[in-house]
Amino acid sequence: MFGLTLRRDQVAVLLIDDDLVSREVTATVLTLNGYNVHTAETGASALEMVEEVKPAPEIILMDAQMPGLSGTALIAELRARSKARILAISGSALPPEVIEAADGFLIKPFDVEAMRKVLERRASQSSRSATASMLEPDAPVINMTVLAQMRALMPEAAVRQIYRAVVSDLNQRAEALEAALAKGDIAEAGSIGHAIKGGCAMAGASQAARLGALIERAARSASGNQLDDSAVLVADLRAAARALESMLEPELPAG
């Protein structure tokens, strides 16, 4: 576990974990590899520390299931006090709401490569702002050529039914993706992306199809059990479903 690349720029990390052994082992590994590590064993003590330690933490690693202040409540309090990236860590499947609230996650025991990949990304490079979205705002939601072909082959009601089925499927895929990421099941996440890519491409739902391809590609390149920007991927998938649904009325009115 001591194979991380030595860092020279002393990135500050705040590690929050109520388990003594886990906290000390992780802190030792980080310190030996050049990170400036502060530790806290409770959410309450972390809140006191986050505004006082210098330099201010750029990354916060927090156990997602601790006694007392924990989970989404702790994430909200940390965000009110810090601009650091927040990574949830857990020895079991994370609740979906924690994945959504955090900037990423690691499932214990995480390997060296997974930890390195997370820690080498600076807060300024991976903000949870709208610019982190992988959706292209100007990209068409529907491929109008495919839509025209479908209209030539079947009644408007049938075309509308197909797109409503696509919207429903995307919402279900978002739930499945979130569950897969919570379990650290990268292979399943890749399969979900592949299914979205193929199905949406056939229906002409081009924005969602591109996102499916990105999810599939990200899963293939992921290291260990960590998929970068996991919360962003789920949020983008839901946004793609909403965008497609909003197109139904102007393009395919119910009549």
N, C-alpha and C positions, 0 to 999 in steps of 0.2 A: 504493500500500500504506500510505500515511500518513493514512488517513482514520478511524482509530479515534477515539472520543470521548475528550476529555481527562478524566483521572481526577484527583480531588483528595484521595482518601483513601490514596494510595500503597500499593496492594496489592503485597506482596512476591512476586516470582516468581523461581524458580530455573530457569535454562535450562541443560540438559545436551545438548551436541552436539559431536561430534568434528570436524565440518566447520567450518573457520574462517569461511568466507564466510557460510554459513547462520547460524552462531551470531551473528556480528557484525551482520548485517542484521536478524535478528529482535530482538536485544537493543536495537539502535538504535531500531527502530520502537516497541518497548514503552516505552523510556525517554522518547522524545519525546512519548508520550501519557500520561505521568504515573505509570508503574509503576516500582516500586523493583526493579531487575533485578540478579540475581547470575548469573554464568555459570561453567560448569565444562565442561572438554573431555573428561573421562573419568568413568566411574562411580565409580571409587575417589576421585577428588578431590571429587566431589559429595557422597559420604558424609562426608568430613571437613568440608565446608562447611556441610551442612544443619543441623548442631547448633550451629554457631558464629555464623552470620550473624544480625544483628539489624536489623529485626524478622524473626522466623521466617517462612519462605516459607509462603504460603497455597496457592500453586499451583506445581507442578513440571512443566515441559515437558521431556520426555526423548526423545532420539532412541532408537528401539527397536532399532537395529541398529548398535551401535558395537563396536570392538575391546575386548577385555577384558570387564569386568563390564558386563552389559547385559541387556536383555529382562526376563523374569520374575524372574531372580535379583536384578537391580538393584532392581526394584519391591519385592521382599520386604525387601531391606535398607533401602530408603527408608522403608517403612511402619514398620519397627522403630524408626526414629529421628524420624519426622515425622508430623504429622496432616494434612499438605497433600494436596490433590487431586493425583492423578498423571495427566497426559495424555501418551499416547505419540504421537510424531510420526515419520513415515517417508515416504520418497520412493517406496515400493513397498507392495504388500499386506502387511499385518501378520499374523504368525502368530496363529491363534485363541487360543492360550494367553496371548498378550500382551493381546489385547482383553479377555479374561476377567479378567485380573489388574489392568488399569488402570481408571481411572474414566471414560475416554473417549479419543478419539484424533483426530488430524488427519493427513490425507495431504498431503504436500508436492506442488506448491505450494498452500498453503491461502490462501483469499482473506480479505480484511479482515473481512467479516461473520462468517465462520466463526470466526476468531480472537476477535473481539469477543464473540461469544455464549458461547464457552467461558470466556474470562477474566473475564467479568462475573458469573459464578456463583461465590459464595463457598463455601469448604469446608464451613462450617457448614450451608449450605443444600442440599448435595448429597453427603452422606456415603454410603458404600457399606454402611451398616447395613441391617438388615432393614426399617427404616421407609422406605427408598428404593424398596422394591418397589411396583410398580404393581398388583399383585394385591390384591383386597379379601379379607382373611382370613375374613370372615363371609359372603361371597357363595357361593351354591350352586355346586357343581362341575357338577352335572347339573340341567337343567330337568326336574322330575319330571312335568310335564304332557306334555312331548314324549316322555319315556320311557314313560309310560302309553299314549300313542297308538301308539308303535312296538310295544309288547307286545300291543296289541289287533290289530295287523296281521300279525304274524309270530311264529314260535316263539322261545322264549327263547334258543336256541342262535344263531339268526340275529341277534338283537339284541346278544348278547354279541360276536359276530364283528364287527359294525359298530363297536362301541366299541373293540375291540382294534385295528381298522384305524385308527380316529381317533388312538389313542395312538401307533401306529407312525408315522402321518403327521406328528403334532406333533413327534416326535423328529427326523424327517427335515427338517421345516421349520426347526427350531432350528439344525441344521447348515447349512442353506442360508442362513438369516438371518445366522449368524455369518460365513460366507464372503462374503456380500454386503457386510456392514459392514466387513470387513477390506479389501475393494477400494474402499470408499467409494461403492458402488453404491446410492444412496438410492432410486432408482426401483425396483430389484429388491426392496429391503427393503419398500417400499410394496406391491408386488405380492404378496409373501409374506404380509404382514398382511391384505391383501384376501382372499386364498384361505383363510386361517385363519378369518377372520370369517365368510365365507359357508358353508364346509363344516361348521364346528363349530356354527353356529347351526342348520343343518338337522338335525344329529344331537342337538341339545339339550345339547351340551357348552358351557354358558353361560359359564363362567369363561374358557375358552380363546377363545371367540368374542369376548368383551369385550376380551381382550388383543390379539387380532388387529386389532380396530378401533382400539385405541390405537396399535399399531405403524403401521397405515396412516395415521392422523392425524398421528403424529409425523413420518413420512416426508414428508408433504405440506407440513408447516410447517418442515421442516429447511432450514437455509441452507447454501449451498455443499455441501461434502462431509461435513458434521458432523451426526450424529444424536445428540441428547442422551441420556445414560444408555444407551448402546448395550449395555454389558455387562449392565446390569440387565434390559433387554428380553430378551436371550438367556436369562439365568438364570430370569426369570419364565416364559418359554415352556417351559423344561424342567420347572420346578416345576408348571406347569399339567398337563403330560403325566403327571407322577408322581401328582398329585392325582387325575386321572381314572382312572389305572390302579389306584390304591388303592381306588376306589369299585366296581370291577368285582366283587370277591369278595363283599362284603356285599350289593350290589344285584343282581348277576347271577352267582350261584355256578355253577361248572361242573357241579355235580350229581353 
